[in-house]
Amino acid sequence: MQANVEERIARCFRDDAGRAVASLARAVGDLGLAEDAVADAYVVALERWPLDGFPAHPSAWILTTARRRAIDRLRRERVGREKLARLAAFDAAAATGSSDDAEMNAIDDRLGLIFACCHPALGLEARIALTLHALGGLTTLEIADAFLVPPATMAQRLVRVKRKIRDAAIPFGVPPEPQLAERLDDVCSVVYLIFNEGYAATSGRQLIRTELCSEAIRLARVLGSLMPQEPEVMGLLALLLYHDSRRPARTDAAGNIITLARQDRALWNRDAIAEANRWLAAAARHHCIGPYQLEAAIAGVHAHAPSAETVDWTAIVTLYDRLCALAPSPVAALNRAVAISYALGPAAGSTALDALPLDDLQTYHLYHVARADALRRLGDAAGARAAYERALQHAQHPSEQAFLQRTLAEFGAG
């Protein structure tokens, strides 16, 4: 019974702590205080709920207890008077509102916390860590593990960034309309970066960090539920689901990389693909195309092909043409060149690769992998081997290095 209650409390923390933190942070204007108070409330829950029983409304119980803890702390601090006044005003406004108002305030609180965590005044790494901590419910230890730094170092970073939010008076709210598109892009970028670090880790032993992929998808779902009229949020969620659907087929039992062309498509998660289809279709109904929708559409072409041989590469080239025109980047240009090599042949692909700006790509190992693939298909074994060797020089993750070493060994055997 004790273990069951503790498991339910842990699930409650992961699902609801972000709401309580968001509400309290908006009330007092201090994210660190809000997180500490909510954490204290869950400690009390661990003590009380196994004895008193699980409350009928656990989220409300946590928020009430956290609020009391915050008041107790503010009363002990000389600087707490202003925050107490803010909290009193917040409580008064909540008391006069309807249940619909309360629900809208809860949505505004979470959105406000998301935009505060992803504020451009904060460094990119700080945005990612703070989003995982405040909204994802990940512990300092879990985030430190993701960044491969000691827990004490990550704890100090989180304290510093929360202090910066407080001292710089970064608002807990949705930015005004003229800034919304740019700021929403910041938020989506943070969620996408969290997913990418899970999908293809830049360091550590594991290539795939499942917990980070799942957390990014959960954050995208939260963002989608809070901003249901934003097509790029829908496109982002569709993109993450399409990519994540391939996770079971991306490595073998030993953790070795399996390239997209060689993956067993029977292992792909069809439920995730079906959900991605629905999100992408919903985004299309807004008739406002954006980069995430285009990337999702590209991933969808792969997802809908029954085999690697039936992928519609011409459609992918067309989508990349639109993506490069809308949001040009070296990686998008590289992927377009790869698509050309399969739509029009390796000679055309090699020409497209040679036209790319090397300053941006010469240290990117996948550029050299793409050149090696095109040269191999052209019959230039020596050139392909040299390109794979260049790729190996720049590959950082052990799994990618091992894959390239196996590829080069195959060349030697051939």
N, C-alpha and C positions, 0 to 999 in steps of 0.2 A: 504493500500500500504506500509506504514512504517513498519508495523508488518511483512509483507511478505518479505521485503528486509532484515530485521533483522534476520528472520528465515533462509533465504538463506545464510547470512553471517555466522551465527552460524554453519550451515551445512558445509560451506566452511572451517571454522576453524577446525572442527572435522576431515574433510577429508584431508585437505591440509597443516595445520599448521606444521605437522611433517616434511613434505618435505622441507618447507622453513627453519625451525629450523636446519634440518640436513645440508642443503646446506650452511647456514651462519655459523654454528658451525665449519664445516670443513674449511671454508675460514679464520676464525679468531682464531680458536682454543680455543674458550671460549663458553661453552654451556649456561652459565648464561646470557652473553651478547646477544647471538643469541635469546634466549627465550624472553628476554625483548624487543629486537628490533622487533621481529615478533608480540608480543603482542601489542606494540605501533602501528604497521602497521594496525592491526585489529581495534584498537580504531579509527584511522584515517578513516578506511573504514566505520565504523559505522556513522561517521560524514559526509563523502563525498558521499558514494554510494546512500543513499536515495535522495540526491539532484542531483547528476551528472548522476545517472543511474548505473546499474550493468556493470562493464567492460567486454569486450569481452573475456579477458584472466585474470580472477581474481587471479589465482595463481602467474602469472608473475607480476601483479600489486602489490601483497602483498610482493613478494620477493624484488622487486625494492624499494618499500617504506621502508621495513625493512633494506635493505642495507644502504639507506640514513640515517636512524635513527642511525644505528650502526656507520657510519662514523662521524656523528655529535657528538656522545658520545665519540668516540675515540679521536677526535680532542680536546676535553675538558680535556682529561686525559693525564698526563705525560707519563704513561706506554703504551699509545695507539699507539705510532709511529710504533713499530714493527708489531702490528696487522694490522695497516693501510697498511704497506708494503705487508703483507701477502694477504690482501684483494685485493690490486692492482694487485699482481701476479695472484691471482685467477681469477680476472676479465679479465686480459689479456689472460690467457689460455682459458677461456670460449669464448672470442671474436674470437679466431682463430680456434675454433673447429666447427664441423658440427653439424647438428641437431641430428644425431645419437650419436655423442660424448656427446652432452648435455643430451640426455636421459640416456646414460650409466653413466654419472656423477651423475645424479639424483638418479639412483639406488645405485651407490656406496656410495653416501652421506647418504641415509637412512640406508643402511647396516652398514655403519660406525657408525652411531648414535646408532643403535641397539646394536652393539658389545661394544661400549663405555659404554652405560647404564648398560650392563650386565657384565662388567669387573669383574673378580674374586677378584681384589683388593678392591672392594666395598663390604660392608656387604649385606647379602641376602635381608633384609628388604629395604635397600637403593636401591638395584637394582630394586626391584618390584615397589617402589614408583616412582623412576626416570623414569622407562619405562612407567608407566601409565601417568606420567606428560608430558614427552617430546614427546612420540610417540602416546600415547592414547588421548592426548588432555584433560585429566581430570584436573579439577581445584584442587588447594590445598585443598579447602574445601571438595571436593568429595573424595580425597585420604585420608584426615584426618578422614572422616566418615568411610571409609573402614577399617582403622587401629584403629578406636575408640580412637583417640587422639585429643586434641584441635588443631584447624587450625594453631594457632601460633607455636605450637610445630612442626607440619609437615612442615611449612614454613621454620623454622630454620634447620630442617633435610635436606630439599632439598637444601638450600643454602650451607650447609656444604658439601654435596656430590658433588655439582657442583664445589665448590672450590677445593675439593680433585682431581677431574678430571683435573682441570686446573693446580694445583700446581704439581701434579704427572705426568703431561704431558701424560695422558692416550690418546692413539691415536684414532682418529676418522677414523677407517678403518677396513677392513676385515683382520684378522690375517693371517700370512703366512701359507702355506699348512701344515707344520708339526704340527701347533697348532690349525688348523681349526676345526677338529673333536671335540676336547675337548672344545673349546670355543663355538662351535655351540650347544653342549650339555648344556652349561651354559645358553645360550639364550633360548633354548627350555624349560629348567627347569623353568625359570622365567615365561614364558608364561603359562606353565602348572600349576604352583603355583597360578598364578592369577586366572585361571579357577577354580581350586580346592577351592579357598577361596569363589568364587561365587557359586559353586555347593553345597558345604557343609560348610557354614561359621563356623569359629571357635568361634565366639562371636557375640553379637548383638541379636536382637529379631528374625530376619528373618533367616531361614535356607538357603534359596536360594537368592543370590544376583544377580539378572538377569543382571544388568549392567556390573558386573565384568565378568560373563560368556560371554556376547556378546563382551566385549572389548578383552578378550583373544582370541576368535575366529577371531576377526578382525585383531589382531596382527599376529596370525598364518597365516591368508590369505596374509597379507603383506609380511611376511617372505617367504611364498610359492611363491609369485609372484617375489620376488627378488632373490630367490635361487631355481629356478625351477628344478634343477637336484639333489636335496637333498632328498632321499627317506624318511629319518626320519622326515623331516619337513612335508612331505605329510602324514606320519603315525600319527604325532601329530595332524594335522588338522582333519584327519579322526576320531581319538580318541575323540577329543573334540566334533565333530558333533554327533557321536553316543551317547555320554553321554547326550549332550544337547537336543537331540531328545526326551528324556524321561521327560524333565522338566515339561510339562503340567500334567503329571500323578503322579508326585512324592509326592505331598501333596494334601489334600482335601481342601474344601472351607474355613475351619477354620485354615488351615496351619499345620494340623497334618500330620506326616510322613506316607506315604504308601510304604510298602516294595516292592521290585522288583517283588516278586512272586505274589503280590496282585494288581499290577498296571493294569489299563485298557489300554491294548495295542492299542486300537483304538484311544487313545489320543496321541500316539507317533507321532512325526513329520516325516512323510514318505519322505518328500522332503529332510530333513536333512540327513536321513539314505541313500537315494539314492546318495546324494553328497558324503557322507562318503565312500560309496562303490566305487565311481569313484576314489577318492583320494587313497584309499588303493590298488586298482587295479593298479593305476599308479605307486605307490611305489614298488609293487611286480615286475613290469617289469624291475627294476634295479637290481634284484637278489642280494640285499645287505640288509638282514634282520636286524632289530634293535629292541630295547625294545618298542619304541612307536608303531611300526607296529604290534608287537605281542600283546600289550595291546589293540590296535584297533581291531585286529582280534578277540580277546576274546569278546570285546563289540559287535562286529558284529555278533557273534554266538547268543547272546541274542536278538539282533535287528531282526534277521531273523527268530527266532522261533515264530510261530503263537500264542503260549501260553506258560505259565510257565512250563507246564507238558511236552512240547515237546523240551525243551532246550537240546542240545547235550552236556551233561556234560562230556562225554568221550573226545570229541574234545577239550573242555575247559581245562581238565586236561593235555592233550598233549601239548597245547599251554603254559600252566603254567610251564610244565616241561622245555620247551625251554626257557621261560623267566627267570626262576630261574637259569638255566645254564648260560645264557648270562649276566644277570644283577641281581644277587641275592640280595634280601632284605627281611627283616622280614615280611613286608606287602604282598609281592608276595608269600612268603611261606605260610602265613596264608590263602590267597585266594586260593592257590592250595589245602590246606587241606579242605577248604569248598567245593571246586569242587569235591574232592574225596568223601566227605560225600554224595554227590548227585549222583555221578557216580557209586560208589561201595557200598553205604549204610552207615548209621550213625555209625556203629561199626568201619568201616575202617576210616571214617572221624575222629572219636574220637581218634583213635590210631595216626593218622597223626597230630592232634592238640596237643596231649600229647608229641609228639616228637619235638615240636617247642621250640626254646630257650626262656624261660620265661623272662630272663633279658631284652629282647627287647620288650616284648609284655604284661607283666603283668599289666601295667598301661594303656593299649590301650583298650578302652571299647569294640571295635568290636571283639577282641579276645574272651572276655567273652560271648558276644552275640553268637558267632559261637559255643562255647562249650555248651551254654544253648540250642541252636537249636538241636545240635547232641544228647544231653542227653534227651531232650524232645521227640525226635523221637525214642529213645531207650526205652522210658517208664519210665525214671528216673525223675519223677516230682520234687522230693526234690532236686536232684542235679541240675536240670535245674533252679529251683527257686533261688538256691544259686548263680548260675552263673549269672543270670539276676541281682541279687542284687549287685554282684561285678561290673557288667557293669555299673549299675546306679551310683555307687561310683565314677567311673572314667569318665563318660559322662560329657562333658562340656557345650554343647549347650542346651538351654532350650527345644528346640523341641525334641532332642534326649532323654533328661531326661523325658519329658512328655510321649514319646512313651514307654520307659521302665517302667514307673509307670503304664501306662495302661496295659502293658503286665503282670506285677506282679499282678495287680488287677484281671485280667482274671484268673490267677492261683488261687487266693483266692476264686473267684466265683466258679471255678471248684472244 
